[in-house]
Amino acid sequence: MTTEERLEKLEHEIEEMKTSIRTKELCVLDDQGQERVKLAVTEDGPRLSMMDENGKPRAGMSVFKDGPRIGMTDENDKIRAYLNVAEDGPRLLMIDENGKTRVRIDVCKDGPGIRMMDENGKTRAGMSVLKDGPSLAITDESGKIRAYLSVDKDGPELDMSDENGKSRAQMNVNKDRAGLFIGDENEKIRAQMNVNKDGPRIGMTDENGEHRAIMSAGKDGPGLFMYDENGKIRTVMIVTEDVASLTMCDVNGTDRAGMNVTKDGSRLSMMDENGKPIWRAP
């Protein structure tokens, strides 16, 4: 065989090798001859697999028509982490040993979100960041939201609900005040507390939404106001720098009894239906 013939044969063999590499699997072996990396092109698209020392696939990457995917498995061949990029955006799934998704992270056009599930695959907590701001939701075993925390341009807000999905407590903070609102089983606010520039205030209402008691602490001192079912003030208690006083009124709002304590002593008064004193002591 001449030199030219040998060169021609070698070039032919090289071309066959190139064709084989382009159309068949490419495998990389370790020192023990164990297959550790495999690259193949299938009908669905290219696929890269990586194996452990026992030859079990532990990580794989593929590109299909709907986007790329990466999967990672445990020693029992169960997928434990899965990342893909679809038309809506990237998604990461983290899976427990029973095949239940426990964490899911998405990034879509509205913003990123993360969900965490229990051992039954039910979502129990979720957090997202949308254009209005971040939010965190916590649910019970029935899938009902029990606590919801959000932050928008006005400030943070926390909402807590009962097992029937009724909002029972809200807390918010804005530039003017911090407030706490507690409601009954019908979602009617029955007690509230807020703090603003004038000081703290606590209010309690009845089942009809009428104010029944208000307590505040302003710059002049604390005060307590108690109302009847018709919204009439019946008792007022005020403490200032100079006096501590208690006033009780009738159904018409007229002062009928009063007691005050000053630096000079104490006094008890009783008035008639017109508010005029009829008895005092001392």
PyMOL commands that set and color helices and strands:
alter all, ss='L'
color gray80, all
select helices_A, chain A and resi 3-23
alter helices_A, ss='H'
color red, helices_A
select strands_A, chain A and resi 26-29+35-41+46-51+57-64+67-73+79-86+89-95+101-108+111-117+123-130+133-139+145-152+155-161+167-173+178-183+189-196+199-205+211-218+221-227+233-239+243-249+255-262+265-271+277-281
alter strands_A, ss='S'
color yellow, strands_A
deselect
rebuild
show_as cartoon
